[in-house]
Amino acid sequence: MKIHQFLEHYGIQSNPFAVEDAQTDTVFKSGCIDSTYHPSWQKVYGDPQDPSTSIVFGEKGAGKTAMRLQIVDHIARYNRENPTQQIYVIEYDDFNPYLDRFREHQIGRSRRPDRTLKRWMLWDHMDAILMIGVTSLIDRILATRNSMATPGCDISDSSVAKLDQNQARDLLLLAACYDESTTETFKTRWSALRKKLGFWSLQSWAAFSLGIATTVGCIAVFTSLTIRTESPYFPPWVYLIAFVAGWLPWLTKALRSVWKAHRIYRNVKVSNHERIPLARTLMTFPMSDLSSQPLPMHPRTDDRYAMLNKFSGILRSLDVTGIIVIVDRVDEPHLINGSPELMKLLLWPMLDNKFLKQSGFGVKLLLPMELQQFIERENKEFYQRARLDKQNMIPSLQWTSEALYDVASARIQAVSSGDAPSVQDLFDESISKQRIFEAFRQLRVPRHLFKFLYRLLVAHCNNYTDQEPSYKISSQTFESTLAIYLREQDAFDRGLGAG
């Protein structure tokens, strides 16, 4: 007996339990994202008008990624309804490129994962967040076709035109330091942004113009005097001094730009920038602007907070009143490879109350359950710095059996034509609803629930032929499949714990 034959009997068009990962789950995205919620959803999501921080701990398969997708979807809907008070979403969920670049800055034994991550600081997180946010914003402003920006925030040309010269300068400085797009060359993309913003400063060309004028003047004087007197009127060293003096301001500016570019390269360790292109970009700004502006040239958070404030100020002028950073999939980077100790080294610098409680700024930390044990062991100094009592912390993303039953019912309804059957309708009358609840309680999280129900459908259909089908799952099949699944899952969990 085929599974689709069993499902079609109930008007179910496709298997609602075939996909386990929310990232690729079309059933969830199309039919459940705005109707199926964890009981703690409202505490995690909060109020978009006043972005807040939430810290969630959940075991694998508990729905952290699904919650991230729901946050993005709901904020996109909020932005459509409030075009002048939008929320900017930064999905900080792919750590691999930043960890790889950071590791390249280490040498020798320091490249070991544990030693690398011990050197990872809060400002490295802030650099990575700014890189994602700035790159996404520039993609929107330039209407980049291959943009990876999170959808849902509309940046119009009319709002971009409202930026004044100082804000245009700040955005160009942010782009110079943090734009990580690979769709175009760094120079081409930065030039396109400057043109879009209409930013131009004659002062930035003063030193170069002086050098050119001095060179032309020396050549003109030398040529004129030589033609008239058949020998240079001044000795050669006079022309050389004049030439050097004319180009000295430009040379000083170039050396300062190279030095600043080098310092930025050395201290923004998650960047993919190179020194020379960055130095050439800095040369386009008047030195007076650069000397008065914060740049990430030091290993400290002060410069990053200043850059983040500039970024927030630009967004406010673009009708964006808040920023939400969503942190997820911290166990997946290959440098961490699921190790709780390495996850702790990566995440703990971010648990800083000053960073988490900024005005108009919220961080949604969707963290693996394994990190909860480290929280319980921390000292008083950690709690004073992190102030977890203010961060809407959810110690465990637990599901009741009733909530899991509702999740399964919602998925069936999402892929059904007409009146959708209940979960209990699929089972023999000998299986009571109470027994289903007891089984679901043992499965604990949606991922285990989906895996079990998919395996149960396969086991049931394998027991019957197409000519003699059965459209009720028997108690024997239910119990045996459940026992095997729980035994396998227990062995798998023990293996992870031993590893």
C-alpha positions in Angstrom: 0.0 0.0 0.0 1.4 3.4 -1.0 1.5 6.3 1.5 -0.2 8.7 -0.9 -3.1 6.2 -1.3 -3.5 6.3 2.5 -3.4 10.1 2.6 -5.7 10.7 -0.4 -8.3 8.6 1.5 -8.5 11.5 4.0 -8.2 14.3 1.5 -4.6 14.9 2.4 -2.7 16.0 -0.7 0.9 15.5 0.4 2.7 14.0 3.4 2.7 16.7 6.1 5.5 15.0 8.1 8.1 14.4 5.3 10.3 17.4 6.1 12.0 17.8 9.5 14.0 21.1 9.0 12.0 24.3 9.2 14.5 26.0 6.8 13.2 23.8 3.9 9.7 23.0 5.2 7.2 24.3 2.6 4.3 23.0 4.7 5.3 25.2 7.6 6.1 28.2 5.4 2.9 28.1 3.4 0.4 26.9 5.9 1.6 27.0 9.5 3.9 30.0 9.9 1.0 32.3 11.0 -1.1 29.8 12.8 1.2 27.4 14.8 3.0 28.9 17.7 5.0 27.8 20.7 3.3 28.8 24.0 6.2 31.2 24.7 6.0 32.9 21.3 4.7 36.2 22.5 7.5 36.5 25.1 10.1 35.8 22.4 8.6 38.1 19.7 7.7 41.0 22.0 6.4 44.3 20.5 8.0 45.5 17.3 7.3 49.1 18.3 9.8 48.7 21.1 12.4 46.0 20.1 13.5 43.9 23.0 16.0 41.1 23.7 15.0 37.4 24.3 17.2 34.5 25.2 15.7 31.0 24.4 17.2 27.6 25.1 15.9 24.6 23.3 17.0 21.1 22.3 17.5 20.1 18.7 14.2 20.0 16.9 12.3 22.1 19.4 11.4 24.8 16.8 14.1 27.5 17.2 14.6 27.9 13.5 10.8 27.8 12.9 10.6 30.6 15.5 13.2 32.6 13.6 11.2 32.3 10.4 8.1 33.3 12.2 9.8 36.4 13.6 11.0 37.4 10.2 7.6 36.9 8.6 5.7 38.8 11.3 8.1 41.7 11.2 7.8 41.8 7.4 4.0 42.0 7.9 4.4 44.7 10.5 6.6 46.7 8.2 4.0 46.6 5.4 1.4 48.0 7.8 3.8 50.6 9.3 5.9 51.9 6.4 7.2 54.9 8.4 8.1 52.9 11.5 9.8 49.8 10.1 12.0 47.3 11.8 15.3 46.2 10.3 16.0 42.5 10.7 19.6 41.1 10.7 19.7 37.3 10.6 23.0 36.4 12.3 22.8 32.6 11.7 25.8 31.7 9.4 29.0 32.1 11.4 31.2 30.1 9.1 32.6 33.0 6.9 33.3 35.2 9.9 34.9 32.5 11.9 37.0 31.5 8.9 38.3 35.0 8.3 38.9 35.5 12.0 40.9 32.2 12.1 43.1 33.4 9.2 44.3 36.2 11.5 45.6 33.7 14.0 49.0 32.1 13.7 50.5 28.7 14.7 48.8 26.9 17.5 46.4 29.8 18.0 44.5 28.5 14.9 43.1 25.6 17.0 39.4 26.0 17.5 39.5 26.5 21.3 42.4 29.0 21.1 40.8 30.8 18.2 37.4 31.2 20.0 39.1 32.3 23.2 40.2 35.4 21.3 36.7 36.1 19.9 35.3 39.2 21.6 32.1 41.2 21.7 33.5 43.7 19.1 34.0 40.8 16.7 30.2 40.0 17.0 29.4 43.6 16.5 31.6 43.8 13.4 29.9 40.7 11.9 26.4 42.1 12.7 27.4 45.5 11.1 28.7 43.6 8.0 25.4 41.8 7.6 23.3 44.9 8.2 25.4 47.4 6.2 25.7 45.0 3.2 21.9 44.4 3.3 21.2 48.1 3.4 23.4 48.9 0.5 21.9 46.0 -1.5 18.5 47.7 -0.9 19.7 51.2 -1.8 21.4 50.0 -5.0 18.6 47.4 -5.8 21.2 44.7 -6.1 19.7 41.8 -8.1 21.5 39.0 -6.3 20.9 40.5 -2.8 20.8 38.1 0.1 19.1 40.7 2.3 16.3 39.6 4.5 13.0 40.6 2.9 10.4 42.7 4.5 12.0 46.2 4.9 11.4 48.7 2.1 14.0 51.4 1.5 12.6 53.8 -1.1 14.6 56.2 -3.3 12.7 59.1 -1.8 13.8 58.2 1.7 17.4 57.8 0.6 17.2 61.3 -1.0 16.4 62.7 2.5 19.9 61.8 3.9 22.0 64.9 4.4 25.7 65.2 3.6 26.8 64.1 7.0 24.6 61.0 6.9 25.8 60.2 3.4 29.4 60.5 4.6 28.6 58.2 7.5 27.0 55.6 5.3 29.9 55.7 2.9 32.3 55.2 5.8 30.2 52.3 7.0 30.3 50.8 3.5 34.1 51.3 3.4 34.5 49.4 6.6 31.7 46.8 6.5 30.3 46.2 3.0 31.1 42.5 2.3 29.2 42.0 -1.0 30.9 40.0 -3.7 28.4 40.8 -6.5 30.6 43.6 -7.7 34.1 44.8 -7.1 34.6 46.9 -3.9 35.5 50.0 -5.9 32.6 49.7 -8.3 30.0 49.2 -5.6 31.3 52.0 -3.4 31.4 54.4 -6.4 27.8 53.4 -7.3 26.7 54.1 -3.7 28.5 57.5 -3.7 26.8 58.4 -6.9 23.4 57.3 -5.6 23.9 59.4 -2.4 25.1 62.4 -4.4 28.1 62.8 -2.1 31.0 64.8 -3.5 33.7 66.9 -1.6 36.0 69.2 -3.4 38.1 69.4 -0.3 39.1 65.7 -0.8 40.8 66.6 -4.0 42.6 69.7 -2.7 45.9 67.9 -1.9 45.9 66.0 -5.3 45.1 69.3 -7.1 47.9 71.0 -5.4 50.3 68.3 -6.5 49.2 68.5 -10.1 49.3 72.3 -10.1 52.8 72.2 -8.6 54.0 69.7 -11.2 52.5 71.7 -14.1 54.0 74.9 -12.7 57.5 73.5 -12.4 57.4 72.1 -15.9 56.1 75.4 -17.3 58.7 77.5 -15.5 61.5 75.1 -16.5 60.4 75.0 -20.1 59.9 78.8 -20.4 63.2 79.7 -18.8 65.1 77.1 -20.8 63.7 78.4 -24.1 64.4 82.0 -23.3 67.9 81.6 -21.7 69.1 78.3 -23.2 69.8 77.1 -19.7 67.7 76.6 -16.6 67.4 79.8 -14.5 67.2 77.9 -11.3 69.3 74.9 -10.3 67.6 71.5 -10.5 67.3 71.1 -6.7 65.0 74.1 -6.5 62.5 72.4 -8.9 62.9 69.2 -6.9 62.1 71.0 -3.6 59.1 72.7 -5.2 57.8 69.4 -6.6 58.2 67.6 -3.3 56.6 70.5 -1.4 53.6 70.5 -3.8 53.0 66.7 -3.4 53.8 66.5 0.4 50.1 67.1 1.5 48.9 64.4 -0.8 51.7 62.0 0.3 50.9 62.7 3.9 47.2 62.0 3.3 48.1 58.8 1.4 50.3 57.5 4.2 47.6 58.3 6.8 45.0 56.5 4.7 47.2 53.4 4.3 47.9 53.4 8.1 44.2 53.7 8.9 43.3 51.0 6.3 46.0 48.7 7.9 44.6 49.3 11.4 41.0 48.6 10.2 42.2 45.4 8.5 44.1 44.3 11.6 41.2 44.9 14.0 38.1 44.0 11.9 39.1 40.4 11.8 35.9 39.1 10.3 36.1 41.3 7.2 37.0 40.2 3.6 38.5 43.6 2.8 42.0 44.2 1.6 44.3 47.0 2.7 45.0 48.8 -0.6 41.4 49.1 -1.9 40.3 50.3 1.5 43.1 52.9 1.6 42.1 54.2 -1.8 38.5 54.5 -0.6 39.6 56.4 2.5 41.6 58.8 0.2 38.3 60.0 -1.2 37.3 61.6 2.1 38.8 64.9 3.4 41.2 64.1 6.2 39.3 66.4 8.5 36.3 64.1 8.2 38.3 61.0 8.9 40.1 62.5 11.9 36.8 63.4 13.6 35.0 60.2 12.9 35.1 56.9 14.8 36.6 54.0 12.9 37.1 50.4 14.0 40.9 50.7 14.3 41.2 49.4 17.9 40.4 46.2 19.6 37.5 47.6 21.7 33.8 48.1 21.7 33.7 51.9 22.0 34.3 52.4 18.2 31.7 49.7 17.4 29.0 51.2 19.5 29.7 54.5 17.7 29.5 52.8 14.3 26.3 51.0 15.4 24.8 54.3 16.5 25.6 55.9 13.1 24.0 52.9 11.4 20.9 53.3 13.6 20.7 57.0 12.9 20.9 56.4 9.1 18.1 53.9 9.4 15.9 56.3 11.3 16.2 58.7 8.5 15.1 55.9 6.1 11.9 55.3 8.2 13.3 52.4 10.1 12.9 52.9 13.9 14.4 49.7 15.3 16.8 46.8 14.7 16.2 43.1 15.5 19.2 40.8 15.4 18.3 37.1 15.3 21.0 34.7 16.4 20.5 31.0 15.4 22.3 27.8 14.4 25.3 28.5 16.7 26.0 24.7 16.9 26.5 24.3 13.1 29.8 26.1 12.2 32.4 23.6 11.3 34.9 25.2 13.7 32.4 24.4 16.5 31.0 21.1 15.2 28.4 20.9 17.9 30.7 21.2 20.9 29.0 23.0 23.9 32.3 24.3 25.2 33.1 25.9 21.9 29.6 27.3 21.6 30.1 28.9 25.0 33.3 30.6 23.9 31.6 32.0 20.8 28.4 33.2 22.5 29.4 34.3 26.0 30.9 37.7 24.9 27.5 38.6 23.5 25.9 38.2 26.9 26.5 41.8 27.9 23.7 44.0 29.2 25.0 47.1 27.6 24.9 45.4 24.2 21.6 43.6 24.7 19.7 46.6 26.1 20.4 49.3 23.6 17.6 51.6 22.8 15.7 50.6 19.7 17.8 47.4 19.4 16.8 43.8 20.3 18.6 40.5 20.0 16.8 37.2 19.8 19.2 34.5 20.9 17.9 31.1 19.9 20.4 28.8 21.7 21.0 25.1 22.0 19.8 23.5 25.3 23.4 22.4 26.0 24.4 25.9 26.9 21.8 26.1 29.7 24.1 24.0 32.0 26.9 26.7 31.7 24.5 29.4 32.7 23.7 27.6 35.9 27.4 27.3 36.8 28.4 31.0 36.2 29.6 33.3 38.9 28.2 36.6 40.3 30.3 38.7 38.0 28.8 37.0 34.9 25.2 37.7 36.1 26.0 41.3 36.9 27.4 41.8 33.4 24.7 39.8 31.5 21.7 40.8 33.7 19.8 37.8 32.4 16.9 38.8 34.7 16.2 41.6 32.2 16.6 39.6 29.0 13.2 37.7 28.7 15.0 34.4 29.2 13.2 31.1 28.5 15.2 28.3 30.1 13.7 25.6 28.0 11.6 25.6 24.9 9.3 22.8 26.1 6.3 21.4 24.3 3.3 19.9 26.0 1.6 16.8 24.4 -1.5 18.9 23.7 0.6 21.6 21.9 2.3 18.9 19.8 -1.1 17.4 18.9 -2.2 20.9 17.7 1.0 21.2 15.6 0.3 17.9 13.9 -3.3 18.8 13.3 -2.3 22.2 11.8 0.1 20.5 9.4 -2.6 18.0 8.3 -5.0 20.9 7.8 -2.4 22.9 5.8 -2.2 20.1 3.1 -5.8 19.0 3.1 -8.6 19.7 0.7 -11.9 20.2 2.2 -12.5 19.2 5.9 -9.2 18.1 7.3 -9.2 15.0 9.5 -7.9 15.1 13.1 -4.8 13.2 14.1 -6.9 10.7 16.0 -8.9 10.0 12.8 -5.9 8.2 11.4 -5.8 5.7 14.2 -7.8 2.7 15.1 -10.5 3.2 17.8 -8.5 1.1 20.2 -5.9 4.0 20.4 -7.4 6.6 22.7 -6.7 10.3 22.6 -5.1 10.0 26.0 -2.7 7.3 24.7 -1.8 9.6 21.8 -1.0 12.4 24.3 1.2 10.1 26.3 3.1 9.1 23.2 3.6 12.7 22.1 4.8 13.6 25.6 7.6 11.1 25.2 8.6 12.6 21.8 9.1 16.0 23.4 9.7 18.2 20.3 8.2 18.7 16.9 11.1 17.2 15.0 10.8 13.9 16.8 7.0 14.0 16.4 7.4 14.4 12.6 10.0 11.7 12.3 7.8 9.3 14.3 4.6 10.0 12.4 6.4 9.7 9.1 7.9 6.3 10.1 4.5 5.2 11.5 2.8 5.9 8.1 5.5 4.0 6.3 5.3 1.0 8.7 1.5 0.9 8.4 1.4 1.1 4.6 4.1 -1.6 4.4 1.7 -4.0 6.2 -0.9 -3.8 3.5 -1.2 -4.2 -0.3 -2.8 -1.8 -2.8 -5.6 -4.4 -3.4 -6.4 -4.8 0.3 -5.7 -1.4 1.9 -6.4 -0.4 5.5 -7.0 3.2 6.4 -6.7 2.9 10.2 -3.3 2.5 11.9 -3.5 -0.3 14.4 -2.5 -0.2 18.0 0.1 -2.9 17.4 1.8 -0.9 14.7 1.6 2.3 16.7 3.2 0.7 19.9 5.9 -1.2 18.1 7.0 1.8 15.9 7.0 4.1 18.9 9.1 1.7 21.0 11.7 1.3 18.3 11.9 5.0 17.6 12.3 5.9 21.3 15.0 3.2 21.7 16.9 4.5 18.7 16.6 8.1 19.8 17.8 7.3 23.3 20.8 5.5 21.9 21.5 8.5 19.6 21.2 11.0 22.6 23.6 8.9 24.7 26.1 8.8 21.8 25.9 12.6 21.5 26.5 12.9 25.3 29.5 10.6 25.1 30.9 12.6 22.2 
